[in-house]
Amino acid sequence: MTGFTFVHTSDLHLGKGFGQMPEDLRGRLIEARHEVLDRLIQVARDHGAGHILIAGDTFDTTGPSGQVRRQAATVMSGANDIQWWIIPGNHDSLAGEELWRRLDEETGPNVHVLRTPEPVRPAPGVALLPAPWPRQFPGVDLSEWMVDCQTPEDEIRIGLAHGGVVDFGENFDSSATIPPDRDRSARLDYLALGDWHGALEIGPRVRFSGSPERDRFRHTGRGSCTVVTIAGAGQVPQIQIVETGRFSWQAPVLTLTPDEDAAAALSQVLDPDQGARRDILMRVEVQGFLRLSGLGHLDDAVVEAAPDFAYFDMDDGNLTIEYELEDIDLIAPSGALREAADELLAEATGEGLSEEEMQVAQAALNRLWTLVREG
């Protein structure tokens, strides 16, 4: 054979509800996850790949709606020039018997759900070694069987597995951790991994593809898939990362100083293409120091910019406010309001108070400043 080219992807999480997001955004995010199937198909066609390997968590749960399941089946089956090779992961394990039974009924012969740890041949001279999840917490390394699996020496060996090579947290079953050298111990030409939602290289033959459509700020940017070409048994794979995501998740850190133009600093971390912002989710972490007046300018800049974006949030929990008399004068030069501001200032900067008490006073003073400005 002249080589084998395929698309490696994982963690599509079709049917994810995005309940933590604003209601008017949820539908767009859900639809983008469905649309990514077509984008994966196009990537495969563009690169001459007749196979797409999904390394677990095609669905967000073992019980997606009939609509989510049926529409996914329709798209995959409709691309009859593409062979789909799917293993269940921790979110959509084989414990969801009804899910996989119905998907079998609704898909064509080009969609293969791999239920057992035994080699299959997607193409002549290629052995695919799957490690499907029988349940959410299997308690064992499901890739271990690959070590003793015998295949002809001239066959390309590809492992398809789901799970971490380190403890990822978030209810991750650490007993199912995959050794980072599994490619060597199992003589794999490539190990296609899923579970980590960001693209991650473990070694020249071991990779997490990441989710093709991002779903959290931990993994920033747009989702992608991995196009892999293996020239022959024992050859190092050729790897190409191809962007597939519609939405870009961005979480910049903005460090400020008291004399800095906070509005200008914010603009430096925002995409200058105003039209592109509609498909960007932003969470800006602000740290450093600002005066109250600078905080006001920053708030104004956020209010001005936020409507351009699909989502915009500013986390200023690590921002320290420096208070000066000139700022307090802007709240009120005299009277009862000034007395209240002076008392809060004394508590916010005074000695002998607990850190929690000072933070409460600071928050109250910041809120008072905001209310006066709005008024």
C-alpha positions as CSV (number, residue, x, y, z in Angstrom):
1,M,0.0,0.0,0.0
2,T,1.1,3.6,-0.6
3,G,0.0,4.9,2.8
4,F,-3.1,5.6,4.9
5,T,-4.7,9.0,5.5
6,F,-7.4,9.7,8.0
7,V,-9.0,12.4,10.1
8,H,-8.7,12.0,13.9
9,T,-11.3,13.8,16.0
10,S,-13.0,13.4,19.3
11,D,-15.3,15.0,21.8
12,L,-18.0,16.3,19.5
13,H,-20.5,16.2,22.5
14,L,-23.5,16.4,20.2
15,G,-26.5,17.5,22.2
16,K,-24.6,19.5,24.8
17,G,-27.1,22.0,26.2
18,F,-24.8,24.9,27.4
19,G,-27.1,25.7,30.2
20,Q,-24.6,28.1,31.8
21,M,-24.8,30.4,28.8
22,P,-27.4,33.1,28.0
23,E,-30.5,31.7,26.5
24,D,-30.1,33.5,23.1
25,L,-26.6,32.0,22.7
26,R,-27.4,28.4,23.5
27,G,-29.1,27.6,20.3
28,R,-26.2,29.0,18.3
29,L,-23.7,26.9,20.2
30,I,-25.8,23.7,19.9
31,E,-26.2,24.2,16.2
32,A,-22.4,24.8,15.7
33,R,-21.8,21.4,17.2
34,H,-24.1,19.7,14.7
35,E,-22.6,21.7,11.8
36,V,-19.1,20.5,12.7
37,L,-19.9,17.1,11.2
38,D,-20.1,18.7,7.8
39,R,-16.9,20.5,8.4
40,L,-15.1,17.3,9.3
41,I,-16.4,15.7,6.1
42,Q,-15.1,18.6,4.1
43,V,-11.7,18.4,5.8
44,A,-11.5,14.6,4.9
45,R,-12.4,15.3,1.3
46,D,-10.0,18.2,1.0
47,H,-7.1,16.0,2.2
48,G,-7.9,12.8,0.4
49,A,-8.9,11.0,3.6
50,G,-11.6,8.4,3.2
51,H,-11.9,7.7,7.0
52,I,-12.8,9.7,10.1
53,L,-11.9,8.2,13.5
54,I,-13.8,9.5,16.5
55,A,-12.0,8.8,19.7
56,G,-15.0,8.9,22.1
57,D,-17.8,11.2,23.2
58,T,-19.5,11.7,19.9
59,F,-22.6,12.5,22.1
60,D,-22.7,14.5,25.3
61,T,-24.7,11.8,27.1
62,T,-25.9,8.2,26.7
63,G,-29.4,9.6,26.2
64,P,-29.3,12.3,23.5
65,S,-32.6,13.4,22.1
66,G,-33.9,11.5,19.1
67,Q,-33.5,14.6,17.0
68,V,-29.8,15.0,17.9
69,R,-29.1,11.3,17.3
70,R,-31.1,11.0,14.0
71,Q,-29.7,14.2,12.5
72,A,-26.1,13.1,13.3
73,A,-26.9,9.7,11.7
74,T,-28.2,11.4,8.6
75,V,-25.1,13.5,8.1
76,M,-22.7,10.7,8.6
77,S,-24.6,8.2,6.5
78,G,-25.0,10.9,3.7
79,A,-21.3,11.2,3.3
80,N,-21.1,7.7,1.8
81,D,-17.6,8.3,0.5
82,I,-16.4,8.5,4.1
83,Q,-16.0,5.7,6.5
84,W,-16.7,6.6,10.2
85,W,-15.0,4.6,13.0
86,I,-16.4,5.5,16.4
87,I,-15.7,4.3,19.9
88,P,-17.9,5.2,22.8
89,G,-16.3,7.3,25.5
90,N,-17.1,8.2,29.1
91,H,-20.0,10.5,28.2
92,D,-21.6,8.1,25.7
93,S,-20.4,4.7,27.0
94,L,-21.8,1.3,25.9
95,A,-24.0,1.5,28.9
96,G,-26.2,3.5,26.7
97,E,-27.4,0.4,24.8
98,E,-30.4,2.1,23.4
99,L,-28.3,5.0,21.9
100,W,-26.0,2.7,20.0
101,R,-28.7,0.2,19.0
102,R,-30.8,3.1,17.5
103,L,-27.7,4.6,15.8
104,D,-27.0,1.3,14.1
105,E,-30.5,1.3,12.8
106,E,-30.4,4.8,11.5
107,T,-26.9,4.8,9.9
108,G,-25.7,3.3,6.7
109,P,-22.9,0.7,6.2
110,N,-20.2,3.5,6.2
111,V,-20.7,4.1,10.0
112,H,-19.0,1.7,12.3
113,V,-19.5,1.7,16.1
114,L,-16.6,-0.3,17.6
115,R,-17.9,-2.1,20.6
116,T,-15.3,-4.7,21.3
117,P,-11.5,-4.5,21.9
118,E,-10.4,-6.4,18.8
119,P,-8.7,-5.3,15.6
120,V,-10.6,-4.2,12.6
121,R,-9.3,-3.5,9.1
122,P,-10.5,-0.1,7.7
123,A,-8.3,-0.6,4.7
124,P,-5.9,-3.3,3.4
125,G,-2.7,-3.3,5.4
126,V,-4.2,-1.3,8.3
127,A,-5.2,-2.6,11.7
128,L,-7.3,-0.4,13.9
129,L,-7.2,-1.3,17.6
130,P,-10.2,0.3,19.4
131,A,-10.7,0.7,23.2
132,P,-14.4,1.5,23.7
133,W,-15.7,2.4,27.1
134,P,-18.1,-0.2,28.5
135,R,-19.3,2.2,31.2
136,Q,-18.5,5.7,32.6
137,F,-16.0,4.5,35.1
138,P,-14.3,1.3,33.8
139,G,-11.6,1.2,36.5
140,V,-9.0,-0.1,34.2
141,D,-6.8,1.1,31.4
142,L,-8.8,0.1,28.3
143,S,-5.8,0.4,26.0
144,E,-3.8,-2.3,27.7
145,W,-5.1,-5.1,25.5
146,M,-3.3,-3.5,22.5
147,V,0.1,-4.7,23.9
148,D,-0.7,-8.4,23.4
149,C,-2.7,-7.9,20.2
150,Q,-0.8,-9.6,17.3
151,T,-1.0,-8.3,13.8
152,P,1.1,-8.9,10.7
153,E,4.5,-7.1,10.9
154,D,3.8,-5.2,7.6
155,E,0.5,-3.8,8.8
156,I,0.0,-0.2,10.0
157,R,-1.2,-0.3,13.7
158,I,-3.5,2.5,14.9
159,G,-4.9,2.7,18.4
160,L,-8.2,4.5,19.1
161,A,-8.7,5.3,22.7
162,H,-10.4,7.7,25.1
163,G,-9.0,8.9,28.4
164,G,-6.1,10.8,29.9
165,V,-2.4,10.2,30.1
166,V,-2.6,12.3,33.2
167,D,-5.4,12.9,35.7
168,F,-7.6,15.5,34.1
169,G,-9.9,16.0,37.1
170,E,-13.6,16.7,36.5
171,N,-14.7,13.2,37.6
172,F,-11.9,11.6,35.5
173,D,-11.4,8.0,36.3
174,S,-7.6,8.0,37.1
175,S,-7.6,4.2,37.3
176,A,-8.2,4.3,33.5
177,T,-5.2,6.5,32.8
178,I,-3.4,5.5,29.6
179,P,0.4,5.2,29.8
180,P,2.1,7.9,27.7
181,D,4.3,5.3,26.1
182,R,1.5,3.1,25.0
183,D,2.5,3.6,21.4
184,R,5.8,1.9,22.1
185,S,4.5,-0.8,24.3
186,A,1.8,-1.7,21.8
187,R,3.9,-1.1,18.7
188,L,1.5,1.5,17.5
189,D,2.2,3.7,14.5
190,Y,-0.3,6.2,15.9
191,L,-2.5,6.4,19.0
192,A,-5.6,8.6,18.4
193,L,-6.8,9.9,21.8
194,G,-9.9,11.6,23.0
195,D,-11.1,13.2,26.2
196,W,-8.9,16.3,26.5
197,H,-10.8,19.0,24.6
198,G,-7.7,20.9,23.4
199,A,-5.3,19.6,20.7
200,L,-2.3,18.1,22.6
201,E,0.8,16.3,21.4
202,I,2.0,13.6,23.8
203,G,4.6,12.4,21.3
204,P,5.2,12.1,17.6
205,R,2.8,9.1,17.5
206,V,0.4,10.0,20.3
207,R,-2.0,12.9,20.1
208,F,-5.3,14.3,21.5
209,S,-7.2,15.8,18.6
210,G,-9.2,18.1,20.8
211,S,-12.8,18.9,20.2
212,P,-13.6,20.2,16.7
213,E,-15.9,22.8,18.3
214,R,-14.7,24.3,21.5
215,D,-17.0,24.3,24.5
216,R,-15.2,26.0,27.4
217,F,-12.6,28.7,28.2
218,R,-10.0,26.2,29.4
219,H,-9.2,25.4,25.7
220,T,-9.1,28.7,23.9
221,G,-9.3,29.5,20.2
222,R,-11.3,27.6,17.6
223,G,-11.7,23.8,17.5
224,S,-9.7,21.7,15.2
225,C,-9.1,18.1,14.0
226,T,-6.0,16.2,13.1
227,V,-5.2,14.9,9.6
228,V,-2.8,12.0,9.8
229,T,-0.9,10.2,7.0
230,I,1.1,7.1,7.7
231,A,3.3,6.0,4.8
232,G,3.8,2.5,6.1
233,A,4.3,0.3,9.1
234,G,6.9,1.8,11.4
235,Q,6.9,5.1,9.7
236,V,6.5,8.3,11.7
237,P,3.1,9.9,10.9
238,Q,2.7,13.1,9.1
239,I,0.4,15.4,11.1
240,Q,-1.6,18.4,10.1
241,I,-3.9,20.4,12.4
242,V,-6.9,21.8,10.6
243,E,-9.2,24.4,12.2
244,T,-12.9,23.3,12.2
245,G,-14.6,25.4,14.9
246,R,-17.0,28.2,14.2
247,F,-16.7,29.8,17.6
248,S,-13.5,31.1,19.1
249,W,-13.2,31.0,22.9
250,Q,-10.8,33.6,24.2
251,A,-9.6,34.2,27.8
252,P,-6.9,36.9,27.8
253,V,-5.4,38.3,31.0
254,L,-5.3,42.1,31.2
255,T,-2.7,43.5,33.6
256,L,-3.2,47.1,34.4
257,T,-1.4,49.9,36.3
258,P,-2.9,52.9,38.0
259,D,-1.8,55.5,35.4
260,E,-2.7,53.3,32.4
261,D,-5.5,54.0,29.9
262,A,-7.6,51.0,30.8
263,A,-9.9,51.4,27.9
264,A,-7.0,51.4,25.4
265,A,-5.5,48.4,27.2
266,L,-8.7,46.5,26.8
267,S,-9.0,47.3,23.1
268,Q,-5.5,45.7,22.6
269,V,-6.8,42.2,23.7
270,L,-10.0,42.4,21.6
271,D,-10.2,41.2,18.0
272,P,-10.0,44.4,15.8
273,D,-12.4,42.9,13.2
274,Q,-15.7,44.0,14.6
275,G,-17.6,41.8,12.3
276,A,-15.7,38.7,13.5
277,R,-16.7,39.3,17.1
278,R,-20.1,37.8,16.7
279,D,-18.5,34.4,16.8
280,I,-16.2,35.1,19.7
281,L,-16.8,34.3,23.4
282,M,-14.7,36.5,25.6
283,R,-13.8,36.1,29.3
284,V,-11.3,38.8,30.2
285,E,-9.4,38.4,33.5
286,V,-8.3,41.8,34.8
287,Q,-5.5,42.0,37.3
288,G,-3.1,44.6,38.6
289,F,-4.0,48.0,40.0
290,L,-6.4,50.8,39.0
291,R,-7.8,54.0,40.5
292,L,-11.5,54.4,40.7
293,S,-11.6,56.8,37.8
294,G,-9.7,54.2,35.7
295,L,-12.2,51.5,36.7
296,G,-14.9,53.8,35.5
297,H,-13.2,54.1,32.1
298,L,-12.8,50.3,32.0
299,D,-16.4,49.7,32.7
300,D,-17.4,52.2,30.0
301,A,-15.2,50.4,27.5
302,V,-16.7,47.0,28.4
303,V,-20.3,48.3,28.0
304,E,-19.3,49.7,24.6
305,A,-17.6,46.5,23.3
306,A,-19.7,43.7,24.8
307,P,-22.7,43.8,22.4
308,D,-20.3,43.0,19.5
309,F,-19.5,39.6,21.0
310,A,-21.4,36.3,21.2
311,Y,-20.5,36.4,24.9
312,F,-18.5,38.8,27.0
313,D,-17.6,38.5,30.7
314,M,-15.0,40.5,32.8
315,D,-13.5,38.9,35.9
316,D,-12.0,41.6,38.0
317,G,-11.6,39.5,41.2
318,N,-7.8,39.9,41.1
319,L,-7.9,43.7,40.4
320,T,-6.9,45.9,43.2
321,I,-8.4,49.4,43.4
322,E,-6.2,52.3,44.7
323,Y,-8.3,55.0,46.3
324,E,-7.3,58.6,46.4
325,L,-9.1,61.7,47.7
326,E,-9.7,62.9,44.2
327,D,-11.7,59.8,43.4
328,I,-13.8,60.3,46.5
329,D,-14.4,63.9,45.6
330,L,-16.0,62.6,42.4
331,I,-18.5,60.6,44.4
332,A,-19.6,63.6,46.5
333,P,-17.7,66.7,47.7
334,S,-19.7,66.9,50.9
335,G,-22.9,65.8,52.7
336,A,-24.2,62.5,53.8
337,L,-23.0,60.7,50.6
338,R,-19.5,62.0,51.2
339,E,-19.6,60.8,54.8
340,A,-20.6,57.3,53.7
341,A,-17.8,57.3,51.1
342,D,-15.3,58.4,53.7
343,E,-16.4,55.7,56.1
344,L,-16.1,53.0,53.4
345,L,-12.7,54.4,52.4
346,A,-11.4,54.1,55.9
347,E,-12.6,50.5,56.2
348,A,-11.3,49.6,52.7
349,T,-7.8,50.9,53.5
350,G,-7.7,50.8,57.3
351,E,-5.6,48.6,59.6
352,G,-7.0,46.2,62.1
353,L,-9.7,44.8,59.9
354,S,-9.8,41.3,58.5
355,E,-9.1,40.8,54.8
356,E,-12.7,39.8,54.3
357,E,-14.0,43.0,56.0
358,M,-11.7,45.1,53.8
359,Q,-12.9,43.4,50.7
360,V,-16.5,43.9,51.6
361,A,-15.8,47.6,52.2
362,Q,-13.9,47.9,48.9
363,A,-16.8,46.2,47.0
364,A,-19.3,48.6,48.6
365,L,-17.2,51.6,47.7
366,N,-16.8,50.4,44.1
367,R,-20.5,49.9,44.0
368,L,-21.2,53.4,45.3
369,W,-18.9,54.8,42.7
370,T,-20.7,52.9,40.0
371,L,-24.2,54.1,41.2
372,V,-23.1,57.7,41.3
373,R,-21.7,57.5,37.8
374,E,-24.8,55.8,36.5
375,G,-26.9,58.5,38.2
